[in-house]
Amino acid sequence: MSIDWAAINSKLPIGRSEEEKEQRLALFKQFDNGNGFLSLAEIDKSIGNLLQLDDVFDIKPAIMRAFQLAKSVVKSNKKSGDDFIEWCEFRYFLLSLRQYLEYYEAFERIDSDSNHQISLTEFKQAQEKIEKWVGPISPEDEFNAIDKNGGGSILFDEFCDWAIKKSLDLEDDVD
């Protein structure tokens, strides 16, 4: 199965219009347990219910990356502490989540044995796909550059760092 990007985009109000800001505020309040900030557990459960992607793939890695990025990039007073997302960070979280969902979908398309890591063989076999997303690559050189920890396989975090640098863009998503 693949992601219905139009449906995902419609559920993640990331724009700057008043209408999307109101939708975002309603979503924040829906996710919030009443204390004015969101924990990873609240977001994980709420995003899972909102997006309904369990049949497609496990979105937890994308949620985790977006959560960590949002709580560290946007400056706030952090009344809640550093382990939560406040309203001022929520739009950035949603923007990041949308991007990490795209990266996770790409990662899953390459990870043919579904073991949550990409081997050199899988990377080479997916060269044609990858080149549609990032342009021409030399598979072995690129693989070695991505595998920062030298473990012999590409992990999702490593893949994301590379995807950001390469401006990875799936050919069939709705930007």
WOZI-V571887 format. One line per field, one symbol per residue. psi: psi as a letter, one per 20 degrees, with the letter a starting at -180 (. if undefined). burial: + if it has 24 or more other C-alpha atoms within 12 Angstrom, else -. Layout:
psi->???
burial->???
This chain:
psi->qrpnhggghhinnirjqhghgggggggghhhqjiijrprhgggggggghghljhigrojghgggggggggiigpprilhirjjrprgiigghggggggghhghhggghhhmhjkjkqprhgggghjgggghhhiaqqoggggghhgmhikijqprggggggghghilpoqhjro.
burial->--+----++-++++---------++-++--++---+++++-+++-+++--+-----+++++++++++++++----------+-++++++++++++++++++++++++++++----+++++-+++-++-+++-++----+--++++++-----++++++++-++----+++-----
